[in-house]
Every structure is written in C-alpha cells, then in structure tokens.
Amino acid sequence: MRALVQRVSRGSVYLRDLNETRNIGKGFVILLGISIEDSEKEMIFVADKCSNLRVFEDDDEKMNLSIRDVDGEVLIVSQFTLYGDTRKGNRPNFTAAAKPDTAIPLYEKFIKRIKENLGDQKVKSGEFGAMMDVHIDNDGPVTLLIESK
C-alpha cells in the first residue's frame, strides 16, 4: 500500500457524477494506492502511520506535531496510478494495482481506520473509481510517501 501524504492548508475533491465537492482545511490530502499484495495488515500500518505523522510545526518551527495535535482534517482519494510501472516504454503498466474487488474493501477500511483514529468529522473522501477533480494547496510544500513494504 502506498499513501502519498501532502500537508495542506486546504484541499477538495469534486465528484463529477454527483456534482458534489468535499472540502477540508488544514491537514492532509492522502492519495491512496492499493496493490495486489495488500491486506488488512498493510492497511492498518499505513493508516496508523498517517494518523501519527509529526509534520506540523511547533512553536519552535520544528516539524514535531501530529494532525491530532493541530486539530487537522484529512481528505482521502483513491489513486491506483501510484502503482503505475513506468520502467519500460512510455505507457504505464498497472498490473501491480489491486482490482476493485480487492481494493474497494481495503479503501473503505482505510477510511474507517483514519476516522477511528481522528474522529468522523475530521475525515472526508473521494469515491473509489469515480472521475474526480482534486485541488491541493500544499503547505510547505510537505509531501511524503508512506509504503507498507
């Protein structure tokens, strides 16, 4: 499992089919990729790592505070392209990305785990497989890749 975590001043996802926008303020936008090798064990590891990352600045301007410490919000967006293999040719190969029957339950469990860690009201998400427009105001910029393996 891969989570591309971006510290943001704000973020949003526009769900085209639903004509709906979901917004967050200060916090994280997490682009989540799920591989064919992932299980609940990897999901728990990545979700807990995201929930406890200390990348917000304290009074001494050191990245020492977690999202909980700053009362931040999280926007989670499924992103199978994080498993695009570009080593050969110019067209990415996505064979390492999990198919929907595996990925959807893990995506939903990831969202649930983040909500358990941070609170329901602090977490918003996109829709798996939907066409979306994602807007990210990266703060810093701070971007980290968290991998389960």
Backbone as numpy.savetxt, mean C-alpha at the origin, in Angstrom:
# Nx Ny Nz CAx CAy CAz Cx Cy Cz
5.27 -10.71 -1.20 4.42 -9.54 -1.20 5.31 -8.31 -1.20
4.89 -7.33 -1.95 5.62 -6.06 -2.02 4.67 -4.92 -1.72
5.12 -4.03 -0.86 4.37 -2.82 -0.56 5.28 -1.63 -0.85
4.88 -0.83 -1.80 5.59 0.41 -2.07 4.89 1.47 -1.21
5.58 1.91 -0.17 5.00 2.80 0.84 5.52 4.21 0.59
4.60 5.14 0.40 4.96 6.53 0.20 4.36 7.37 1.32
5.23 8.11 1.99 4.75 9.05 3.00 4.15 10.23 2.24
2.92 10.60 2.61 2.22 11.62 1.85 1.67 12.72 2.75
1.51 13.89 2.16 0.77 14.96 2.83 -0.72 14.77 2.55
-1.03 14.13 1.41 -2.40 13.72 1.08 -2.34 12.75 -0.10
-3.41 12.00 -0.25 -3.51 11.06 -1.36 -4.97 10.78 -1.66
-5.23 10.31 -2.87 -6.60 9.96 -3.23 -6.60 8.92 -4.33
-7.72 8.22 -4.42 -7.94 7.30 -5.52 -9.34 7.57 -6.06
-9.40 7.74 -7.37 -10.68 7.94 -8.05 -11.05 6.63 -8.72
-12.19 6.06 -8.34 -12.68 4.82 -8.92 -13.58 5.17 -10.09
-13.09 4.94 -11.29 -13.77 5.39 -12.51 -15.18 4.81 -12.64
-15.31 3.49 -12.45 -16.62 2.85 -12.64 -17.65 3.31 -11.62
-17.20 3.64 -10.43 -18.11 4.07 -9.37 -18.28 5.59 -9.31
-17.45 6.30 -10.08 -17.43 7.76 -10.02 -17.31 8.23 -8.57
-16.33 7.64 -7.88 -16.15 7.90 -6.45 -14.68 8.15 -6.15
-14.42 9.12 -5.27 -13.07 9.43 -4.85 -12.92 9.14 -3.36
-11.83 8.51 -3.00 -11.50 8.24 -1.59 -10.21 8.97 -1.27
-10.25 9.79 -0.23 -9.14 10.69 0.12 -8.58 10.39 1.49
-7.28 10.68 1.64 -6.64 10.69 2.96 -5.81 11.96 3.08
-5.52 12.32 4.32 -4.58 13.40 4.59 -3.21 12.82 4.85
-2.51 13.37 5.82 -1.16 12.94 6.18 -1.14 11.45 6.49
-0.18 10.75 5.90 -0.06 9.32 6.17 0.71 8.59 5.11
0.18 7.42 4.70 0.82 6.56 3.70 -0.14 6.26 2.56
0.39 6.25 1.35 -0.25 5.55 0.24 0.57 4.29 0.05
-0.11 3.15 0.12 0.56 1.85 -0.02 0.08 1.21 -1.32
1.01 1.02 -2.25 0.74 0.28 -3.47 1.15 -1.16 -3.18
0.19 -2.09 -3.25 0.41 -3.46 -2.79 0.42 -4.45 -3.94
1.53 -5.17 -4.07 1.66 -6.23 -5.06 1.69 -7.57 -4.37
0.95 -8.53 -4.91 0.85 -9.86 -4.32 1.36 -10.87 -5.34
2.28 -11.73 -4.90 2.88 -12.70 -5.81 2.24 -14.08 -5.68
2.56 -14.94 -6.61 2.03 -16.30 -6.61 2.54 -17.11 -5.42
3.60 -16.65 -4.77 4.17 -17.36 -3.63 3.65 -16.88 -2.29
2.82 -15.86 -2.28 2.40 -15.24 -1.02 1.29 -16.01 -0.32
1.32 -15.91 1.01 0.31 -16.53 1.86 -0.05 -15.53 2.95
-0.87 -15.97 3.88 -1.25 -15.11 5.00 -0.04 -14.70 5.83
0.95 -15.56 5.91 2.17 -15.26 6.68 2.85 -14.01 6.13
3.02 -13.94 4.81 3.65 -12.77 4.19 2.78 -11.52 4.37
1.47 -11.70 4.25 0.55 -10.57 4.40 0.68 -9.96 5.79
0.71 -10.79 6.82 0.82 -10.29 8.19 2.14 -9.55 8.38
3.24 -10.13 7.88 4.55 -9.49 8.01 4.54 -8.10 7.39
4.07 -7.99 6.14 4.11 -6.71 5.43 3.15 -5.70 6.06
1.94 -6.13 6.42 0.97 -5.22 7.04 1.49 -4.68 8.36
2.07 -5.54 9.17 2.59 -5.08 10.47 3.81 -4.19 10.30
4.65 -4.48 9.32 5.81 -3.63 9.06 5.35 -2.23 8.63
4.35 -2.18 7.75 3.82 -0.88 7.31 3.22 -0.10 8.48
2.52 -0.81 9.35 1.85 -0.16 10.49 2.82 0.39 11.51
4.04 -0.12 11.53 5.00 0.27 12.56 6.21 1.03 12.04
6.25 1.30 10.74 7.37 2.06 10.17 7.53 3.40 10.86
8.75 3.72 11.23 9.01 5.00 11.88 9.68 5.93 10.87
8.85 6.62 10.07 9.38 7.49 9.02 8.81 8.91 9.07
8.14 9.22 10.18 7.65 10.59 10.37 8.59 11.29 11.34
8.80 12.58 11.11 9.80 13.31 11.88 9.30 13.69 13.27
10.20 13.56 14.24 9.92 13.99 15.60 10.32 15.46 15.75
10.31 15.96 16.97 10.66 17.37 17.22 12.10 17.71 16.84
12.96 16.69 16.78 14.36 16.90 16.40 14.59 16.67 14.91
13.51 16.56 14.16 13.54 16.34 12.72 14.21 15.02 12.33
14.09 14.03 13.19 14.58 12.67 12.92 13.37 11.81 12.57
13.53 10.92 11.58 12.46 9.99 11.25 12.38 8.96 12.37
11.49 9.23 13.31 11.44 8.44 14.53 10.01 8.09 14.94
9.01 8.63 14.24 7.62 8.43 14.64 6.89 7.53 13.64
5.98 6.73 14.15 5.17 5.85 13.31 3.90 6.56 12.87
3.17 5.92 12.00 1.89 6.48 11.54 0.92 6.62 12.70
1.01 5.71 13.66 0.16 5.82 14.86 0.51 7.06 15.66
1.81 7.31 15.80 2.28 8.46 16.59 1.79 9.79 16.03
1.62 9.86 14.71 1.20 11.12 14.08 -0.28 11.12 13.72
-1.00 10.08 14.15 -2.44 9.96 13.89 -2.73 10.04 12.39
-1.88 9.33 11.62 -1.98 9.37 10.16 -3.01 8.42 9.59
-3.22 8.56 8.29 -4.18 7.74 7.56 -3.43 6.92 6.51
-4.12 5.88 6.00 -3.53 5.00 5.00 -4.51 4.81 3.85
-3.97 4.86 2.64 -4.72 4.53 1.43 -4.01 3.35 0.78
-4.73 2.25 0.60 -4.15 1.02 0.04 -4.72 0.79 -1.35
-3.81 0.57 -2.31 -4.20 0.36 -3.70 -3.52 -0.89 -4.22
-4.29 -1.82 -4.79 -3.69 -3.03 -5.37 -2.88 -2.64 -6.60
-1.72 -3.29 -6.75 -0.79 -2.90 -7.81 -0.02 -4.13 -8.30
-0.67 -4.96 -9.13 -0.02 -6.18 -9.60 1.24 -5.89 -10.39
1.35 -4.68 -10.96 2.52 -4.36 -11.78 3.81 -4.28 -10.97
3.72 -4.28 -9.65 4.94 -4.36 -8.84 5.67 -5.67 -9.05
4.99 -6.65 -9.63 5.63 -7.92 -9.97 5.90 -8.05 -11.47
5.98 -6.93 -12.15 6.35 -6.95 -13.56 7.84 -7.20 -13.71
8.20 -8.21 -14.47 9.59 -8.56 -14.73 10.00 -7.93 -16.06
10.98 -7.03 -15.99 11.41 -6.31 -17.19 12.83 -6.68 -17.62
13.33 -7.81 -17.11 14.71 -8.19 -17.44 14.89 -8.55 -18.90
13.86 -9.10 -19.54 13.96 -9.49 -20.95 12.96 -8.69 -21.76
13.42 -8.16 -22.87 12.53 -7.45 -23.77 12.04 -6.13 -23.19
11.02 -5.60 -23.84 10.46 -4.31 -23.44 9.05 -4.40 -22.92
8.47 -5.59 -22.98 7.12 -5.79 -22.47 7.22 -6.55 -21.15
6.73 -5.98 -20.05 6.84 -6.66 -18.75 6.12 -8.01 -18.76
6.69 -8.93 -18.01 6.11 -10.26 -17.81 5.52 -10.27 -16.40
4.26 -10.63 -16.28 3.58 -10.58 -14.98 3.28 -11.96 -14.41
4.04 -12.97 -14.82 3.75 -14.34 -14.36 3.97 -14.52 -12.86
4.75 -13.66 -12.23 4.97 -13.78 -10.78 3.84 -13.17 -9.97
2.98 -12.37 -10.61 1.85 -11.75 -9.90 0.76 -12.79 -9.67
0.18 -12.75 -8.48 -0.90 -13.69 -8.15 -2.14 -13.41 -8.99
-2.84 -14.46 -9.33 -4.12 -14.34 -10.03 -5.17 -13.87 -9.03
-6.27 -13.29 -9.53 -7.29 -12.74 -8.64 -7.82 -13.71 -7.57
-7.96 -15.00 -7.89 -8.50 -15.93 -6.89 -7.60 -16.06 -5.66
-6.31 -15.81 -5.82 -5.37 -15.79 -4.70 -5.19 -14.38 -4.16
-5.06 -13.42 -5.07 -4.71 -12.05 -4.68 -5.84 -11.32 -3.95
-7.08 -11.49 -4.39 -8.18 -10.74 -3.78 -8.32 -11.06 -2.29
-8.35 -12.34 -1.88 -8.46 -12.60 -0.44 -7.29 -12.03 0.36
-6.06 -12.10 -0.18 -4.91 -11.55 0.54 -4.97 -10.03 0.60
-5.42 -9.40 -0.47 -5.59 -7.95 -0.50 -6.60 -7.52 0.57
-7.72 -8.21 0.62 -8.76 -7.89 1.61 -8.29 -8.14 3.04
-7.52 -9.21 3.24 -6.97 -9.49 4.58 -5.93 -8.44 4.96
-5.16 -7.97 3.99 -4.18 -6.91 4.25 -4.89 -5.66 4.74
-5.95 -5.26 4.05 -6.72 -4.08 4.45 -7.27 -4.29 5.86
-7.83 -5.46 6.12 -8.38 -5.75 7.44 -7.30 -5.68 8.52
-6.12 -6.21 8.23 -5.03 -6.20 9.21 -4.58 -4.76 9.51
-4.46 -3.94 8.47 -4.08 -2.54 8.69 -5.16 -1.84 9.52
-6.43 -2.12 9.24 -7.52 -1.54 10.04 -7.44 -2.00 11.49
-7.12 -3.26 11.72 -6.97 -3.76 13.09 -5.83 -3.03 13.79
-4.76 -2.75 13.06 -3.59 -2.09 13.63 -3.81 -0.60 13.88
-4.56 0.07 12.99 -4.65 1.53 13.05 -6.05 2.08 13.32
-7.07 1.25 13.14 -8.45 1.71 13.31 -9.16 1.85 11.97
-10.41 1.45 11.94 -11.20 1.47 10.69 -11.23 2.83 10.01
-11.38 3.88 10.78 -11.54 5.22 10.22 -10.27 5.76 9.58
-9.15 5.14 9.87 -7.85 5.62 9.38 -7.45 5.00 8.05
-8.23 4.04 7.55 -7.82 3.27 6.38 -8.86 3.35 5.27
-8.38 3.66 4.07 -9.22 3.64 2.87 -8.50 2.80 1.83
-9.25 2.39 0.81 -8.62 1.54 -0.20 -9.27 1.77 -1.55
-8.54 1.33 -2.58 -9.08 1.26 -3.91 -9.87 -0.03 -4.04
-10.24 -0.38 -5.26 -10.96 -1.62 -5.53 -10.07 -2.51 -6.38
-9.90 -3.76 -5.95 -9.05 -4.68 -6.67 -9.52 -4.83 -8.12
-8.59 -4.67 -9.06 -8.88 -4.88 -10.47 -9.60 -3.75 -11.17
-9.98 -2.72 -10.43 -10.71 -1.60 -11.04 -9.74 -0.64 -11.71
-10.25 0.11 -12.67 -9.48 1.20 -13.26 -9.58 2.39 -12.31
-8.42 2.91 -11.92 -8.37 3.96 -10.90 -7.38 5.03 -11.32
-7.61 6.23 -10.85 -6.65 7.32 -10.95 -6.15 7.57 -9.53
-4.85 7.43 -9.34 -4.26 7.59 -8.01 -3.48 8.90 -7.98
-3.75 9.70 -6.96 -3.04 10.97 -6.78 -2.27 10.90 -5.48
-0.97 11.19 -5.58 -0.08 11.07 -4.43 0.72 12.36 -4.29
0.61 12.99 -3.13 1.47 14.12 -2.82 2.53 13.60 -1.86
3.62 13.09 -2.43 4.69 12.48 -1.66 5.35 13.52 -0.78
5.48 13.22 0.49 6.04 14.13 1.50 7.48 13.76 1.76
8.39 14.61 1.37 9.80 14.35 1.64 10.68 14.61 0.43
10.67 13.76 -0.57 9.88 12.53 -0.71 10.44 11.39 0.13
9.54 10.58 0.64 9.90 9.35 1.35 9.14 8.21 0.69
9.89 7.26 0.11 9.31 6.09 -0.54 10.14 4.88 -0.16
9.48 3.85 0.35 10.18 2.63 0.76 9.50 1.40 0.16
10.31 0.42 -0.20 9.79 -0.84 -0.68 9.93 -1.87 0.43
8.81 -2.43 0.84 8.80 -3.47 1.88 8.47 -4.79 1.19
9.33 -5.76 1.38 9.13 -7.07 0.79 9.10 -8.15 1.86
8.28 -9.15 1.61 8.15 -10.23 2.60 9.30 -11.23 2.49
9.99 -11.28 1.35 11.08 -12.25 1.17 12.34 -11.54 0.79
